[in-house]
């Protein structure tokens, strides 16, 4: 789908029943965690979510010196995520890392958990949201490049994750990816989320609890803090940011 910009991503952990884990077993009480731009939550938004492998590599089949058929294998999507910052605890849980006896210190777990991902962008023709949904997959982190600051420059290294999509049993034909367009007649965000992330309560028919993006100045000036399920603190919504 053609798109403009990157509004946000939604992530969650998937249980053995292929449903969203919630509460202490998941990433939030609603199951789905929104990577927004609120620094008080440990988030600074994303730069890119580069999706590749949406189609398999077509192979021509020759016979009697002519092409007689085409082999079209299934897609194998993956998403390269470049984030300015993702909440530390949330990131560790997505990667399957476990906390040690030292609070705030994590090591790799025995297995990588199953997780889900929704990417939200905007249509260039209608301005309404478009969604890329991955019901089941796994997050990995390949490297971290720590560099020295200089007398003229600050060296930053982002949170770079790769999401590898798996076949999703609650998608038709167990497809690894599903596409949504809010401009289509009959489309509802809650129905899309219930399909991609069954068991989530972030988005329902009566309420959308997706937080708006927060500017740096608004985040710094916001009010009383509350404890986050994923670690750190958050301030009340300032009302800034785009609509859902």
N, C-alpha and C positions, 0 to 999 in steps of 0.2 A: 504494500500500500504506500502511496505517496504520503509524506508527512512533513510537518514543520515542527522542529524543536523537540525537546524531551521534557515532559511535565514532571514525571516521577516514575519510580518503580515500586512494586509491591512484592514482598517476599514472605514465605511461610515455610514451616516444616511439615512434612507429610508422614502420617502414621502407617502402620502395617495394613490398615484397611483402606489406604489411599485417600483418606480424608485429612483435613487440616488439623494439626495439633493446636490446642488452645491452652491458655493459662500457663502454669509453670512448665508444662511439657512442650509448649510452643514458644512463639516469639512475643505474644501479647495476649491479653484477655480475649480479643477478637480473633486471634489466630494469625491474621495478616498484619505484617509490619510495613509501614510506609516510610521509605527513605526520602525524607523531605529536606528542607534547607534550614532547619532550626538547630543552630549550634548548641543550644542548651540540651538537646537530645543526643548530641554527638554526631549530627548529620550536617553535611554541607552540599548535598545534592550531587548530581551526576553530570559528567561531561558528555559521555557517549555510552550507548548500549548497542554495540555493533553485532547484528544478527547475520550469521552465515549458515550455509547448508540448508536453505529452505527447499531446495530441489536436489534430487539425486543426480549423479553424473550420467547423462544419457549415452548409451553405447549403441553404435550402429552394428547390425548383424548382416553380414554379406553371404550371398549364395549365388552360385552360377555367375560370378563376376558382377553382381548388382546388389544393392542394399535391399534386403527383403523384409527387414523388421527392425524395430528399435527396442532396446531394453531400457526401461525406465525404473531404476531402483528407488526405494523409498528415501525420503529426505532424512537428514541427520543434522538438525539444527544445533548450533551453539551460539552463545552470546558472550562477547567480550565486554565486560563492564569496567568503565573507568570512572570512579567516583572521587570527588574531592575529599570526602570522608564519609564513612558509614559507622554508625554506633559500634563501638568496640565489642561489646558483649554480643550484640546481634551477629556481627561478623564471625566471631568465634563459634557461635552455635551453628551457623549456616555451614561452616567448614568442618563441623564435627569435633572440634577441639573441646577438651574437658578441663575444668578448673582444678588446680592442684590444691594442696593444703595451704599454699600461700594465696591469699585472696587477690584476685586480679591477674594471676599467672596461669597460663593455659598451655597444654601440650596436645599433640595430635591424638585423637581417639582411635579406636581399633577399626572403625568403619566410617565412611562418609555418609551422612544422613541424606535421605531423600528430601527434596525441597521443591518449591514451586515459585514461579516468577510471572508477573504481569508487567509489561512495559506500556506506559501511556504517553501518547503523542497527540498531535492535532492534525486534522485534515486541512490541506492547503486550499480546498474549494469551499468547505462549509464552516471551518473553524471549530467544528465539534471534535470530540475526542475519538481517537482510534486506539485500539488495544491489540497487543500481541500477547497471547496467553500460553504459558507452558505449564501444564498441570503437574508434571513430575520430572525431576532432573536432579543434578548434583552440582554444587559449587566447589571450585578448587581455586587455590591461589599459588601461582608458580614462583613468584619472586618478589623481593622488596629491595629497592635501590636506595640506600641511605647515603646522602652526600653532605659534604661540608658547606656551610654558608660561606660567602666571601664578604669583602668589605663593601661590595656594591650589589649583591644579589642574595636572595633567600632561596634556598633549594628545597623544593617540596617534592615528595613522592606520594602518589595517590593510592587509594585502595583499588587495586586491579584484581578483579575476579573473573573467572570463566564459568559460565553455566552451561552444562551439557544436558540437552533435553533428552528424555527417554519417552518411549511409547506410553501414552496415557490411556488407561483402560476405560475412563469415563468420557473419552472423546470418540466420535464415530471413527471406525476403522483403526482405533487405537493410535490415532495421529499424535505426533509429538507437539504440535503447535496448532493453535486456533486463532483466527483473526476476527476482530470485532470493530464495527463502525457505528458510532452513536447516531449518525445521520440517517441510518436505515430505519424505515417504518417498522415499528414494533420492537426495536431494540431497547432493552433496559439494562442499566449497569448492574443491577443486583442479580438479574438472571444470568448475565455473563459471568459474574464473579462466582455464583453458586455452581455453575458448570465447571469453571476452571479450578476453583478452590472450594470443593464441597465441605460444608461444616463451618465456613467462615461467617462471622457476624459483623464485619466492618461495614459492609454495604447490604442494606435490606430494602424492601419495598417502601418502608416508612422513613428510613434514615440512612444518610451517607455520612459516615464519621471520618472520611478522608480529610486530613488536615491540609489547610492551604499552605503554600510555600511562604516562608518568612524571610524578609530581608535581614541583612546583618544588623542594621540599626534597630529594627523592630525587635529582633531577638535579644539584643543587649538591654533594651528598655522595658522588656516585658515584666510581668508581676511575679507573684508568689510561685515558688517551685514546688513540684510534687515528684515523688519517686517513680522512676520508669521500671517496667517489668524487665526491660533489656539492659538495665544499668544506667546510671547517670540520673539527671533531673530534667524536667521539662517545665515550661511556663505556660500559662493559659494562652489560648489562641488570640492573637492580636487582631484577627480579622483581615490581615493582609494576605496577598497571594491571589491565585487564579481560582475560578469556580470549578466545580466538579461536574 
